[in-house]
Amino acid sequence: MFWTYSSLDEEGPVYLQHHFQYALVTMLVDDIKIRVAGGHGGRGSVAFERNKLALGPTGGSGGLGGSVFAEAVSDIGALAQFRFEKQKKAENGENGQRQYRDGHTGKDILLKMPVGTVIHNLTTGFDQELVKIGEKVLVAKGGLGGKGNFLFRSSINTSPKQFQPGLPGEEFELRLELKLIADIGLVGLPNAGKSSLLNELTNAKSKIANYQFTTLEPHLGAYYGLILADLPGLIEGASEGRGLGIKFLRHIERTKTIFHIISGESDDVARDYKIIRQELKQYNPELIKKQEHVFLNKTDLLEKTEVKAKLAKLAKLKVKAMAISVFDLDSLEQVKKVLNKIGKEKGAWHKIVSMLGLV
């Protein structure tokens, strides 16, 4: 019986007992627009002492409007909350009261967003980035409360009737763009078998079919704490906007390691490899500097001589590829060894699996 990685929450990993490794998998909302507003400041009060012998002003000031904050959490699906609730407004400040009582400050609201979210303020052009779990940033400040008439008293005006209305809070249109901070990104041409591999490694439920663009959104899985991202298939010209790839290439930027999946059914595996590398380079030259593991997939459909020939073609490019098939348990074990090695380099993961004696 294994203790296995189930999901992430704000307190860290959650573990469930299971016979096999389990993974969190979700359909991502990774790019969405919302509108946020700080609360309106409370109005100042005009009031006077009721005692006829003292007619001085007693109106208190209005409270501050609540502000809107964003906080980074480990829930990678947190942006989904904004699909049907795209306007968020903090509470207004309370109006000032008589007898020198200032209004209460309006309640702030805290918007939880996945770590890796870039907050684009479309109103001001200012961007903020959430890169650490627990990081909190201000996105819309509440308005100031207005002064009550007590603050307008003077030696020449002992019974002022002036007051200030509260000021409106900041209001902005935001674009929330998630750039996944995944450990491993699965890339390749459409129908290379990325989703099938993710499913086998993580018990995920990615859609599988034998046609291009089965994966229309990134899918995530977790292998003992390593986050794997199955990205929609890239095609030639993806970096220039063709196909689906351009929308999801941003998720590769923060991926630490690339699993490059090539279909064994391809007539030209070397060309397939070059296409993906070129698209990554054109989108961001830094991407091809990342650690890469290449897998020749679907080898169960090939004769052994064909497998050797295709591996040899890749070797001519100085690419050492591993022949795998989701139907070959031995080859999947080899993939898991690669994952385990990567996992050992990730401190928290190593502590977990070492404690449980899994590696």
C-alpha positions as CSV (number, residue, x, y, z in Angstrom):
1,M,0.0,0.0,0.0
2,F,1.4,3.4,-1.1
3,W,0.8,6.8,0.3
4,T,0.4,8.7,-3.0
5,Y,0.2,12.3,-4.1
6,S,-3.4,13.3,-4.6
7,S,-3.7,17.0,-4.9
8,L,-2.3,20.4,-3.9
9,D,-3.9,22.8,-1.5
10,E,-2.8,25.9,0.4
11,E,-1.3,23.9,3.1
12,G,0.8,21.8,0.7
13,P,0.3,18.3,-0.7
14,V,-2.6,16.1,0.4
15,Y,-2.0,12.3,0.4
16,L,-4.4,9.4,-0.1
17,Q,-3.8,5.7,0.3
18,H,-3.9,4.0,-3.0
19,H,-2.4,1.0,-4.7
20,F,-0.9,3.0,-7.5
21,Q,0.4,6.5,-7.9
22,Y,-2.4,8.9,-8.4
23,A,-2.4,12.3,-9.9
24,L,-4.3,15.5,-9.9
25,V,-5.6,16.3,-13.3
26,T,-7.8,19.3,-14.3
27,M,-9.0,21.2,-17.3
28,L,-7.4,24.7,-17.0
29,V,-8.8,28.1,-17.3
30,D,-5.6,29.9,-18.0
31,D,-6.6,33.2,-19.6
32,I,-9.5,35.3,-18.5
33,K,-10.6,38.9,-18.1
34,I,-12.3,40.2,-15.0
35,R,-13.3,43.6,-13.5
36,V,-12.3,44.6,-10.0
37,A,-13.2,47.6,-7.9
38,G,-12.3,48.9,-4.5
39,G,-15.1,49.9,-2.2
40,H,-16.4,53.5,-2.1
41,G,-15.3,55.6,0.8
42,G,-18.0,56.4,3.3
43,R,-19.6,59.9,3.4
44,G,-18.7,62.3,6.2
45,S,-21.4,63.2,8.7
46,V,-22.9,66.5,9.5
47,A,-24.1,66.5,13.1
48,F,-24.2,68.8,16.1
49,E,-24.1,68.4,19.8
50,R,-27.6,68.1,21.1
51,N,-26.9,69.9,24.3
52,K,-28.2,73.4,23.7
53,L,-25.3,74.8,25.7
54,A,-22.8,73.3,23.3
55,L,-23.7,73.5,19.6
56,G,-20.3,72.3,18.3
57,P,-20.0,69.9,15.3
58,T,-19.8,66.2,16.1
59,G,-20.0,64.6,12.6
60,G,-17.5,61.7,12.2
61,S,-15.7,60.9,9.0
62,G,-16.5,58.1,6.6
63,G,-14.7,54.8,6.6
64,L,-12.2,53.7,4.0
65,G,-13.5,51.5,1.2
66,G,-12.3,47.9,1.2
67,S,-9.5,47.0,-1.2
68,V,-9.1,44.0,-3.6
69,F,-6.1,41.8,-3.1
70,A,-4.8,38.8,-5.1
71,E,-3.0,35.9,-3.4
72,A,-1.1,33.0,-5.0
73,V,-2.3,29.6,-4.1
74,S,-1.2,26.1,-5.3
75,D,-4.7,25.3,-6.7
76,I,-3.9,25.4,-10.4
77,G,-7.6,25.5,-11.3
78,A,-8.3,28.6,-9.2
79,L,-9.0,30.9,-12.2
80,A,-12.1,28.8,-13.0
81,Q,-14.0,30.7,-10.3
82,F,-14.0,33.7,-12.5
83,R,-15.8,32.1,-15.5
84,F,-19.2,33.0,-14.2
85,E,-18.3,35.8,-11.8
86,K,-16.3,38.3,-13.6
87,Q,-16.9,41.4,-11.5
88,K,-15.4,41.6,-8.0
89,K,-16.0,44.6,-5.7
90,A,-14.9,45.2,-2.2
91,E,-17.2,46.5,0.5
92,N,-18.0,50.2,0.7
93,G,-16.8,52.2,3.8
94,E,-19.4,53.0,6.3
95,N,-20.7,56.6,6.5
96,G,-19.6,58.8,9.4
97,Q,-21.9,59.0,12.4
98,R,-22.9,61.7,15.0
99,Q,-21.0,61.9,18.3
100,Y,-17.6,61.9,16.6
101,R,-18.0,58.3,15.4
102,D,-16.1,57.5,12.2
103,G,-17.5,54.9,9.9
104,H,-16.0,51.4,9.8
105,T,-13.6,50.4,7.0
106,G,-15.2,48.3,4.3
107,K,-14.1,44.6,4.2
108,D,-11.3,43.7,1.7
109,I,-11.8,40.9,-0.7
110,L,-9.0,38.3,-1.4
111,L,-8.9,36.8,-4.9
112,K,-7.1,33.4,-4.9
113,M,-5.1,32.8,-8.1
114,P,-2.8,30.0,-9.1
115,V,0.9,30.6,-8.5
116,G,2.3,31.6,-11.9
117,T,-0.5,34.0,-12.7
118,V,0.4,37.3,-14.4
119,I,-2.1,40.0,-13.6
120,H,-2.2,42.4,-16.6
121,N,-4.0,45.7,-15.6
122,L,-5.6,46.6,-18.9
123,T,-6.6,50.0,-17.6
124,T,-3.2,51.2,-16.5
125,G,-0.8,48.9,-18.4
126,F,0.8,47.8,-15.2
127,D,1.6,44.1,-14.7
128,Q,2.1,42.0,-11.5
129,E,3.2,38.4,-11.2
130,L,2.5,35.9,-8.5
131,V,5.5,33.6,-8.3
132,K,5.4,32.3,-4.7
133,I,2.6,30.5,-2.9
134,G,1.2,32.9,-0.3
135,E,2.4,36.0,-2.1
136,K,-0.2,38.8,-1.8
137,V,-0.5,41.9,-4.0
138,L,-2.9,44.9,-4.0
139,V,-4.9,45.1,-7.3
140,A,-7.5,47.8,-6.5
141,K,-7.4,50.2,-3.6
142,G,-10.5,51.3,-1.7
143,G,-11.5,54.9,-1.7
144,L,-10.8,57.4,1.1
145,G,-13.6,58.2,3.5
146,G,-14.9,61.8,3.5
147,K,-14.4,64.2,6.4
148,G,-17.2,64.9,8.8
149,N,-18.1,68.4,9.8
150,F,-16.2,68.0,13.1
151,L,-13.0,68.3,11.1
152,F,-14.1,71.6,9.5
153,R,-14.5,73.5,12.8
154,S,-12.4,76.6,13.2
155,S,-12.3,79.7,15.4
156,I,-14.3,81.6,12.8
157,N,-16.7,78.8,12.0
158,T,-17.8,77.0,15.1
159,S,-20.8,75.3,13.5
160,P,-19.7,74.2,10.1
161,K,-22.0,72.3,7.8
162,Q,-19.4,71.3,5.4
163,F,-18.6,67.6,4.8
164,Q,-16.9,65.5,2.2
165,P,-18.4,62.6,0.3
166,G,-16.3,59.5,0.2
167,L,-14.1,58.9,-2.9
168,P,-14.7,56.0,-5.2
169,G,-12.3,53.0,-5.1
170,E,-10.0,52.1,-7.9
171,E,-11.7,50.2,-10.7
172,F,-9.7,48.2,-13.3
173,E,-10.1,45.7,-16.0
174,L,-7.7,42.8,-15.5
175,R,-6.5,40.0,-17.7
176,L,-5.4,37.0,-15.7
177,E,-2.9,34.9,-17.6
178,L,-1.6,31.7,-16.1
179,K,1.9,30.5,-17.0
180,L,2.2,27.1,-15.4
181,I,5.1,26.4,-13.1
182,A,5.2,22.8,-14.0
183,D,8.2,20.5,-13.5
184,I,7.8,18.7,-16.8
185,G,6.1,19.8,-20.0
186,L,5.1,17.2,-22.6
187,V,5.5,18.6,-26.1
188,G,5.2,17.2,-29.6
189,L,3.2,17.2,-32.8
190,P,-0.5,16.4,-32.7
191,N,-1.3,12.7,-32.1
192,A,2.2,11.9,-30.8
193,G,0.7,10.1,-27.8
194,K,1.3,12.7,-25.1
195,S,-2.1,12.4,-23.5
196,S,-1.9,8.6,-23.4
197,L,1.5,8.8,-21.7
198,L,0.2,11.3,-19.2
199,N,-2.7,9.0,-18.4
200,E,-0.5,6.0,-17.9
201,L,2.0,7.8,-15.7
202,T,-0.4,9.7,-13.5
203,N,-3.8,7.9,-13.8
204,A,-5.1,11.0,-15.6
205,K,-8.2,11.3,-17.7
206,S,-7.0,13.2,-20.7
207,K,-9.1,12.8,-23.8
208,I,-7.5,10.4,-26.4
209,A,-8.4,9.9,-30.0
210,N,-6.5,9.2,-33.2
211,Y,-6.8,12.7,-34.7
212,Q,-5.1,16.0,-34.4
213,F,-5.9,18.5,-31.6
214,T,-7.6,16.0,-29.3
215,T,-6.0,18.0,-26.5
216,L,-7.6,21.5,-26.7
217,E,-6.4,22.7,-23.3
218,P,-3.5,21.9,-21.1
219,H,-4.0,18.9,-18.8
220,L,-2.0,18.5,-15.6
221,G,-1.0,15.4,-13.8
222,A,1.1,14.8,-10.7
223,Y,3.6,12.0,-10.2
224,Y,4.6,11.8,-6.6
225,G,4.7,15.6,-6.4
226,L,6.1,16.3,-9.8
227,I,3.7,18.3,-11.9
228,L,3.4,17.2,-15.5
229,A,1.7,19.4,-18.1
230,D,0.3,17.8,-21.3
231,L,0.2,20.7,-23.8
232,P,-1.8,20.8,-27.0
233,G,0.1,19.5,-30.0
234,L,2.3,22.0,-31.8
235,I,2.4,22.3,-35.6
236,E,4.8,23.9,-37.9
237,G,4.1,27.7,-37.7
238,A,2.7,27.5,-34.1
239,S,5.0,30.3,-32.9
240,E,3.4,32.5,-35.6
241,G,-0.1,31.7,-34.6
242,R,-1.0,28.5,-36.6
243,G,-3.0,25.8,-34.9
244,L,-3.5,25.8,-31.2
245,G,0.1,25.9,-30.0
246,I,0.7,29.7,-29.8
247,K,-1.9,29.9,-27.0
248,F,-0.1,27.4,-24.9
249,L,3.5,27.9,-25.6
250,R,3.7,30.3,-22.7
251,H,3.2,27.3,-20.4
252,I,6.6,26.0,-21.5
253,E,8.4,29.1,-20.4
254,R,8.4,28.1,-16.7
255,T,8.6,24.4,-17.2
256,K,11.9,23.1,-15.9
257,T,12.2,20.0,-18.1
258,I,10.8,19.1,-21.5
259,F,9.6,15.6,-22.4
260,H,9.6,15.7,-26.2
261,I,7.3,13.0,-27.6
262,I,7.7,11.8,-31.2
263,S,5.3,9.4,-32.8
264,G,6.8,6.1,-34.0
265,E,4.2,6.2,-36.8
266,S,5.9,9.2,-38.3
267,D,7.6,8.8,-41.7
268,D,10.3,11.3,-40.8
269,V,11.0,11.4,-37.1
270,A,14.0,13.7,-37.6
271,R,11.9,16.3,-39.3
272,D,9.3,16.0,-36.5
273,Y,11.9,16.6,-33.9
274,K,13.3,19.6,-35.8
275,I,9.8,21.2,-36.2
276,I,9.2,21.3,-32.5
277,R,12.6,22.5,-31.7
278,Q,12.3,25.3,-34.2
279,E,8.9,26.4,-32.9
280,L,10.2,26.5,-29.4
281,K,13.2,28.5,-30.5
282,Q,11.2,31.0,-32.5
283,Y,8.8,31.6,-29.6
284,N,11.6,32.0,-27.0
285,P,15.2,31.0,-27.6
286,E,15.6,30.2,-23.9
287,L,13.2,27.2,-24.3
288,I,15.7,25.1,-26.2
289,K,18.2,25.5,-23.4
290,K,15.9,23.6,-21.0
291,Q,16.7,20.0,-20.1
292,E,15.1,17.7,-22.7
293,H,14.2,14.0,-22.7
294,V,13.1,12.6,-26.1
295,F,10.8,9.6,-26.4
296,L,9.9,7.7,-29.5
297,N,6.4,6.7,-28.7
298,K,3.9,4.1,-30.1
299,T,6.7,1.6,-30.8
300,D,4.3,-1.3,-30.2
301,L,3.1,-0.5,-33.8
302,L,6.5,-1.0,-35.3
303,E,8.8,-3.9,-36.0
304,K,12.1,-3.9,-34.0
305,T,14.1,-3.1,-37.1
306,E,11.9,0.0,-37.7
307,V,12.4,1.1,-34.2
308,K,16.2,0.8,-34.5
309,A,16.1,2.7,-37.8
310,K,14.1,5.6,-36.4
311,L,16.3,5.8,-33.3
312,A,19.3,5.9,-35.6
313,K,17.9,8.8,-37.5
314,L,17.5,10.8,-34.3
315,A,21.0,9.8,-33.2
316,K,22.3,11.5,-36.3
317,L,21.0,14.7,-34.8
318,K,22.8,13.8,-31.6
319,V,19.5,13.1,-30.0
320,K,19.4,10.1,-27.6
321,A,15.8,9.0,-27.7
322,M,14.1,6.3,-25.6
323,A,11.7,3.9,-27.4
324,I,8.5,3.6,-25.4
325,S,4.9,2.4,-25.6
326,V,2.0,2.9,-23.2
327,F,1.3,-0.8,-23.8
328,D,4.8,-1.9,-22.7
329,L,5.2,-1.9,-19.0
330,D,8.9,-2.3,-19.1
331,S,9.3,0.9,-21.2
332,L,7.0,2.8,-18.9
333,E,9.2,1.7,-16.0
334,Q,12.1,3.3,-17.8
335,V,10.2,6.6,-18.1
336,K,9.4,6.4,-14.4
337,K,13.1,6.1,-13.7
338,V,13.7,9.3,-15.5
339,L,10.9,10.9,-13.5
340,N,12.3,9.5,-10.2
341,K,15.7,11.0,-11.1
342,I,14.2,14.4,-11.8
343,G,12.2,14.1,-8.6
344,K,15.3,13.5,-6.5
345,E,16.5,16.9,-7.6
346,K,13.3,18.5,-6.2
347,G,13.8,18.8,-2.4
348,A,10.3,18.4,-1.2
349,W,9.6,15.4,-3.4
350,H,12.7,13.6,-2.3
351,K,11.8,14.0,1.4
352,I,8.4,12.5,0.7
353,V,9.4,9.5,-1.2
354,S,12.5,8.8,0.9
355,M,10.3,8.8,4.0
356,L,8.0,6.4,2.4
357,G,10.7,4.2,0.9
358,L,9.4,4.5,-2.6
359,V,12.8,5.0,-4.3
